[in-house]
Amino acid sequence: MDYELVPYAPQYHGHVVELQRHLWSPSPDVNAEYFRWKYEENPYVAEPIAALALHGDRLVAMRGFWGAGWEEVSGGPRHIV
């Protein structure tokens, strides 16, 4: 079996929404909203960061990474690091 790892690109959006029916929700609309919120509209990264595994032209896996803001709270002033 041959697999190809590719970075997420907008042309895979529909495939991601469909694939995530197995993890997030059976509803494509809910999955699209969740993906948009977590990856596309994330204020800490410029664009979605995800690795996709393709088997032929079929998306079979996704590993997403999302930006986050952390605050230091160990007694000093709070700031985003």
C-alpha positions, 0 to 999 in steps of 0.5 A: 500500500502506498501512502502520501503525506501532504500538508493541508490545503483548502482543496482537501477541506471537504475530504477532512469534513467527511473523514472526521465523521468518524471522530467529531460528528456524523454531521458534515456541517458540524465538522465544517464549523469545528474545523473552521473554528479550530484551524482556519480561524485560529488567531495564533497561526496564519493558516491551518496546520495539518498533515494529511495521509492520502491513499491514492486520491482518498484521504485516510488520516489527518493530524492537526496542530493548532496554535495556542496562547499560554500565560505565565502565572508563576508569580510574575506578571501575566503575559502571552508567551 
